[in-house]
Amino acid sequence: MTSKNEKWFITGASGGLGLALTRRVLEAGNTVVAAVRSPAALAELQQQFGSQLIVEKLDVTDYASLPEIAKKHADSDIIVNNAGGAIIGAMEEFTEQEIEHQFALNLLSPVHITRAFLPALRAKKQGRLIYITSMGGRIAFPGGAFYHAAKYGLEGFAETVAQEVAEFNIKVQIIEPGSIKTNFQANARWTTETETYKNATVGQLRRWIIENGEENNSGDPIKMADAIYTLSHKEQPELRTVLGADAFQILQGSYAKSLQSLESQKEISVSVAIEGKTGFIPG
């Protein structure tokens, strides 16, 4: 796969990292299918890049529409599952609709998009699947129960798919950004706060985000887009790439604690094994 004349399919391309990545790919001379709910948001790019940019109005949670759009753009080389978003609040504060929304947007839509596009990629034995997850796909914070559940699920899904499609010369990459300097406050969604959690850990974090979140977000979406574009052309990419100083620091600490905890459990872990049995170790 060369770095020119590729066709990219990018969801959530109308703002933030998705918009920055769309611009970066277009500037490199490629074609982008931008799948968005609000095509008007891409009017400026459309005027600048003309036929290089194909704008498709799409709600990624409308799963029934995905096979048709995948068929229409079956010649896509790189599929970027970028659409996503968090609703913040205590787990008990979520409505059933909010729970379903978090799983639909952050987990089920990339699953269905992958299933829709994969047959064409397999047929030509070439392509790349990129999943924009989050450091929140590897570590959790109070207030994001269903966002984290969905992102953890997406990471497991993508890691599995990577092993299943490698023999078809299809690469899978998981991108785990930290905070991004975008219009977070305008896009953030919140549960209806209850008295139970107002002054508890979740409520305190909610107010910290409202008061400090935008100011402290550190990831540059343009730099992140450039990094993702560069990574998309690595012949043997890492399965996971962490983007952001905050994400690196938090995950490094988390992994170190997890490894320490695991090692401390060796004696009890091994003690329950049936003698002579190796267990589930494929390979």
PAMARTOR-407889 format. One record per residue (C-alpha): x, y, z; chain; residue in one letter. Coordinates in Angstrom, 2 decimals. Example, Ala and Ser with C-alpha at 12.3 -4.5 7.8 and 13.67 -1.06 7.14 Angstrom:
<nodes>
<<12.30 -4.50 7.80> "A" "a">
<<13.67 -1.06 7.14> "A" "s">
</nodes>
This chain:
<nodes>
<<0.00 0.00 0.00> "A" "m">
<<1.49 3.36 -0.97> "A" "t">
<<1.01 6.66 0.80> "A" "s">
<<-0.75 8.18 -2.22> "A" "k">
<<-4.13 7.66 -3.85> "A" "n">
<<-5.62 5.69 -1.00> "A" "e">
<<-9.30 5.77 -0.20> "A" "k">
<<-10.08 6.30 3.47> "A" "w">
<<-13.47 5.81 5.14> "A" "f">
<<-13.60 7.87 8.34> "A" "i">
<<-16.51 8.01 10.77> "A" "t">
<<-17.03 10.99 13.07> "A" "g">
<<-15.18 13.21 10.59> "A" "a">
<<-17.01 16.47 11.25> "A" "s">
<<-15.06 17.68 14.27> "A" "g">
<<-12.13 17.21 16.63> "A" "g">
<<-9.65 14.46 15.83> "A" "l">
<<-11.83 13.09 13.02> "A" "g">
<<-11.83 16.41 11.19> "A" "l">
<<-8.10 16.89 11.71> "A" "a">
<<-7.41 13.39 10.35> "A" "l">
<<-9.69 13.96 7.37> "A" "t">
<<-7.77 17.14 6.48> "A" "r">
<<-4.40 15.41 6.93> "A" "r">
<<-5.38 12.54 4.64> "A" "v">
<<-6.74 14.91 2.00> "A" "l">
<<-3.64 17.08 2.11> "A" "e">
<<-1.57 13.99 1.36> "A" "a">
<<-3.49 13.60 -1.91> "A" "g">
<<-5.85 10.82 -0.91> "A" "n">
<<-9.61 10.41 -1.17> "A" "t">
<<-11.71 10.50 1.99> "A" "v">
<<-15.25 9.28 2.52> "A" "v">
<<-16.34 11.31 5.53> "A" "a">
<<-19.25 9.62 7.26> "A" "a">
<<-20.99 12.26 9.38> "A" "v">
<<-24.38 13.16 10.79> "A" "r">
<<-23.98 16.83 9.76> "A" "s">
<<-22.56 17.19 6.23> "A" "p">
<<-22.69 21.00 6.50> "A" "a">
<<-19.77 20.83 8.94> "A" "a">
<<-17.53 19.77 6.06> "A" "l">
<<-18.54 22.53 3.62> "A" "a">
<<-15.20 24.31 3.90> "A" "e">
<<-13.17 21.17 3.25> "A" "l">
<<-15.50 20.22 0.40> "A" "q">
<<-14.87 23.56 -1.26> "A" "q">
<<-11.11 23.22 -0.78> "A" "q">
<<-10.67 19.62 -1.89> "A" "f">
<<-13.58 19.08 -4.27> "A" "g">
<<-14.00 15.51 -5.51> "A" "s">
<<-11.25 14.24 -3.18> "A" "q">
<<-13.79 14.50 -0.36> "A" "l">
<<-16.93 12.39 -0.49> "A" "i">
<<-19.38 13.30 2.27> "A" "v">
<<-21.86 10.66 3.33> "A" "e">
<<-24.64 11.51 5.75> "A" "k">
<<-24.63 8.62 8.19> "A" "l">
<<-25.75 7.78 11.68> "A" "d">
<<-23.32 5.00 12.60> "A" "v">
<<-25.85 3.54 15.02> "A" "t">
<<-28.24 2.88 12.12> "A" "d">
<<-26.77 -0.57 11.55> "A" "y">
<<-29.19 -1.48 8.75> "A" "a">
<<-27.71 1.25 6.54> "A" "s">
<<-24.11 0.08 6.89> "A" "l">
<<-23.99 -2.82 4.38> "A" "p">
<<-25.21 -0.53 1.59> "A" "e">
<<-22.67 2.20 2.31> "A" "i">
<<-19.90 -0.40 2.59> "A" "a">
<<-20.92 -1.80 -0.78> "A" "k">
<<-20.91 1.70 -2.27> "A" "k">
<<-17.36 2.26 -1.01> "A" "h">
<<-16.05 -1.28 -1.30> "A" "a">
<<-12.83 0.07 -2.83> "A" "d">
<<-11.85 1.72 0.48> "A" "s">
<<-8.32 0.91 1.64> "A" "d">
<<-8.39 2.17 5.22> "A" "i">
<<-11.39 2.12 7.54> "A" "i">
<<-11.20 4.44 10.54> "A" "v">
<<-13.69 3.86 13.33> "A" "n">
<<-13.45 7.24 15.01> "A" "n">
<<-17.04 8.15 15.92> "A" "a">
<<-17.62 8.02 19.65> "A" "g">
<<-18.47 10.03 22.71> "A" "g">
<<-18.94 9.85 26.45> "A" "a">
<<-21.88 10.48 28.72> "A" "i">
<<-20.56 11.31 32.19> "A" "i">
<<-22.27 10.54 35.45> "A" "g">
<<-22.66 7.96 38.18> "A" "a">
<<-23.65 4.52 36.95> "A" "m">
<<-26.98 4.68 38.79> "A" "e">
<<-27.83 8.03 37.21> "A" "e">
<<-27.93 6.65 33.67> "A" "f">
<<-31.24 6.10 31.94> "A" "t">
<<-31.76 2.93 29.92> "A" "e">
<<-31.55 5.03 26.75> "A" "q">
<<-28.22 6.53 27.81> "A" "e">
<<-26.80 3.09 28.55> "A" "i">
<<-27.88 1.79 25.17> "A" "e">
<<-26.50 4.89 23.45> "A" "h">
<<-23.03 4.38 24.94> "A" "q">
<<-22.80 0.79 23.76> "A" "f">
<<-24.36 1.55 20.37> "A" "a">
<<-22.03 4.43 19.56> "A" "l">
<<-18.75 3.26 21.10> "A" "n">
<<-18.90 -0.51 20.58> "A" "l">
<<-21.64 -1.85 18.36> "A" "l">
<<-21.28 0.65 15.52> "A" "s">
<<-17.57 -0.15 14.92> "A" "p">
<<-18.41 -3.84 15.18> "A" "v">
<<-21.05 -3.53 12.45> "A" "h">
<<-18.87 -1.25 10.30> "A" "i">
<<-16.06 -3.80 10.47> "A" "t">
<<-18.41 -6.61 9.49> "A" "r">
<<-19.74 -4.54 6.59> "A" "a">
<<-16.35 -3.61 5.10> "A" "f">
<<-14.32 -6.73 5.86> "A" "l">
<<-15.48 -8.95 2.95> "A" "p">
<<-14.16 -6.45 0.37> "A" "a">
<<-10.85 -6.08 2.21> "A" "l">
<<-10.48 -9.86 2.38> "A" "r">
<<-11.26 -10.21 -1.30> "A" "a">
<<-8.37 -7.95 -2.31> "A" "k">
<<-6.14 -9.22 0.52> "A" "k">
<<-5.17 -5.72 1.49> "A" "q">
<<-6.33 -3.00 3.80> "A" "g">
<<-6.22 -1.55 7.25> "A" "r">
<<-8.72 -1.25 10.10> "A" "l">
<<-8.03 1.57 12.55> "A" "i">
<<-9.93 1.90 15.82> "A" "y">
<<-9.77 5.15 17.77> "A" "i">
<<-10.46 3.99 21.29> "A" "t">
<<-9.10 5.92 24.28> "A" "s">
<<-6.86 5.54 27.27> "A" "m">
<<-10.34 4.89 28.71> "A" "g">
<<-10.26 1.56 26.90> "A" "g">
<<-7.50 0.39 29.27> "A" "r">
<<-8.19 2.29 32.50> "A" "i">
<<-11.38 3.60 34.11> "A" "a">
<<-12.39 6.77 35.93> "A" "f">
<<-15.51 7.37 38.06> "A" "p">
<<-18.38 8.72 35.99> "A" "g">
<<-17.68 6.76 32.81> "A" "g">
<<-18.97 3.27 33.59> "A" "a">
<<-20.64 2.58 30.25> "A" "f">
<<-18.14 4.52 28.13> "A" "y">
<<-15.35 2.43 29.65> "A" "h">
<<-17.31 -0.80 29.32> "A" "a">
<<-17.83 -0.08 25.62> "A" "a">
<<-14.23 1.02 24.97> "A" "k">
<<-12.81 -1.97 26.86> "A" "y">
<<-15.08 -4.13 24.71> "A" "g">
<<-13.91 -2.45 21.52> "A" "l">
<<-10.28 -3.07 22.44> "A" "e">
<<-11.01 -6.77 22.96> "A" "g">
<<-12.93 -6.92 19.70> "A" "f">
<<-10.15 -5.22 17.72> "A" "a">
<<-7.43 -7.39 19.26> "A" "e">
<<-9.38 -10.50 18.29> "A" "t">
<<-10.07 -9.29 14.75> "A" "v">
<<-6.37 -8.46 14.31> "A" "a">
<<-5.52 -12.14 14.82> "A" "q">
<<-8.34 -13.36 12.58> "A" "e">
<<-7.52 -11.19 9.55> "A" "v">
<<-3.71 -11.13 9.63> "A" "a">
<<-3.52 -14.03 7.16> "A" "e">
<<-5.52 -11.94 4.67> "A" "f">
<<-2.86 -9.18 4.80> "A" "n">
<<-5.21 -6.84 6.68> "A" "i">
<<-3.58 -4.78 9.41> "A" "k">
<<-5.42 -3.69 12.56> "A" "v">
<<-4.34 -0.72 14.64> "A" "q">
<<-5.76 0.55 17.93> "A" "i">
<<-5.12 4.21 18.74> "A" "i">
<<-5.51 5.19 22.40> "A" "e">
<<-5.61 9.00 22.76> "A" "p">
<<-5.58 10.85 26.03> "A" "g">
<<-7.25 14.24 26.38> "A" "s">
<<-7.59 16.23 23.17> "A" "i">
<<-7.77 20.01 22.85> "A" "k">
<<-11.15 20.22 21.16> "A" "t">
<<-14.42 21.88 22.04> "A" "n">
<<-15.01 19.34 24.81> "A" "f">
<<-17.48 21.29 26.91> "A" "q">
<<-19.81 21.95 24.01> "A" "a">
<<-19.85 18.26 23.09> "A" "n">
<<-19.91 16.69 26.55> "A" "a">
<<-23.06 14.97 27.72> "A" "r">
<<-24.00 14.45 31.33> "A" "w">
<<-26.48 12.39 33.29> "A" "t">
<<-29.03 14.16 35.41> "A" "t">
<<-27.20 14.54 38.71> "A" "e">
<<-28.74 13.04 41.85> "A" "t">
<<-28.31 14.13 45.44> "A" "e">
<<-26.76 10.76 46.27> "A" "t">
<<-23.73 11.39 44.11> "A" "y">
<<-23.61 15.20 44.07> "A" "k">
<<-20.92 15.48 46.74> "A" "n">
<<-19.44 12.03 46.24> "A" "a">
<<-16.45 11.08 44.09> "A" "t">
<<-18.45 11.25 40.84> "A" "v">
<<-19.88 14.67 41.61> "A" "g">
<<-16.48 16.05 42.53> "A" "q">
<<-14.96 14.78 39.31> "A" "l">
<<-17.90 16.13 37.31> "A" "r">
<<-17.29 19.63 38.67> "A" "r">
<<-13.54 19.36 38.12> "A" "w">
<<-14.15 18.48 34.46> "A" "i">
<<-16.59 21.37 34.03> "A" "i">
<<-14.22 23.85 35.64> "A" "e">
<<-10.85 22.58 34.43> "A" "n">
<<-11.35 20.02 31.67> "A" "g">
<<-11.07 22.29 28.67> "A" "e">
<<-8.12 24.23 30.07> "A" "e">
<<-6.10 21.12 30.89> "A" "n">
<<-6.73 19.06 27.75> "A" "n">
<<-3.29 18.59 26.27> "A" "s">
<<-3.49 16.56 23.07> "A" "g">
<<-3.05 18.53 19.84> "A" "d">
<<-5.56 17.07 17.32> "A" "p">
<<-3.42 18.16 14.36> "A" "i">
<<-0.32 16.46 15.75> "A" "k">
<<-2.38 13.40 16.64> "A" "m">
<<-3.80 13.24 13.11> "A" "a">
<<-0.30 13.46 11.66> "A" "d">
<<0.87 10.66 13.97> "A" "a">
<<-2.06 8.43 12.98> "A" "i">
<<-1.42 9.06 9.29> "A" "y">
<<2.26 8.16 9.73> "A" "t">
<<1.38 5.03 11.70> "A" "l">
<<-1.09 3.96 9.02> "A" "s">
<<1.85 3.39 6.68> "A" "h">
<<3.96 1.27 8.99> "A" "k">
<<4.34 -2.14 7.41> "A" "e">
<<4.35 -3.92 10.78> "A" "q">
<<2.55 -1.55 13.17> "A" "p">
<<2.12 -2.07 16.89> "A" "e">
<<-1.36 -3.31 17.70> "A" "l">
<<-1.79 -0.45 20.20> "A" "r">
<<-0.37 3.06 20.12> "A" "t">
<<-0.88 5.49 23.00> "A" "v">
<<-1.14 9.16 21.99> "A" "l">
<<-0.77 11.88 24.61> "A" "g">
<<1.55 12.64 27.50> "A" "a">
<<-1.29 12.17 29.98> "A" "d">
<<-2.31 8.85 28.45> "A" "a">
<<1.26 7.56 28.51> "A" "f">
<<1.81 8.54 32.13> "A" "q">
<<-1.52 7.14 33.35> "A" "i">
<<-1.22 3.87 31.45> "A" "l">
<<2.41 3.37 32.39> "A" "q">
<<1.48 3.66 36.07> "A" "g">
<<-1.56 1.44 35.65> "A" "s">
<<0.37 -1.31 33.86> "A" "y">
<<3.11 -1.26 36.48> "A" "a">
<<0.56 -1.67 39.29> "A" "k">
<<-1.26 -4.43 37.40> "A" "s">
<<1.96 -6.37 36.81> "A" "l">
<<2.95 -6.00 40.46> "A" "q">
<<-0.48 -7.23 41.55> "A" "s">
<<-0.36 -10.18 39.14> "A" "l">
<<3.07 -11.27 40.32> "A" "e">
<<1.90 -11.18 43.93> "A" "s">
<<-0.85 -13.68 43.05> "A" "q">
<<1.42 -16.33 41.51> "A" "k">
<<1.33 -18.71 44.46> "A" "e">
<<-2.46 -18.84 44.80> "A" "i">
<<-2.93 -18.82 41.04> "A" "s">
<<-0.71 -21.83 40.43> "A" "v">
<<-2.03 -23.65 43.50> "A" "s">
<<-5.44 -24.35 41.96> "A" "v">
<<-4.08 -26.07 38.81> "A" "a">
<<-4.66 -29.76 38.11> "A" "i">
<<-1.29 -31.47 38.13> "A" "e">
<<-0.05 -32.37 34.66> "A" "g">
<<-2.52 -30.15 32.84> "A" "k">
<<-1.23 -27.13 30.91> "A" "t">
<<-4.57 -25.39 30.53> "A" "g">
<<-5.67 -23.05 27.77> "A" "f">
<<-2.45 -21.90 26.13> "A" "i">
<<-3.06 -21.94 22.35> "A" "p">
<<-0.13 -22.08 20.16> "A" "g">
</nodes>
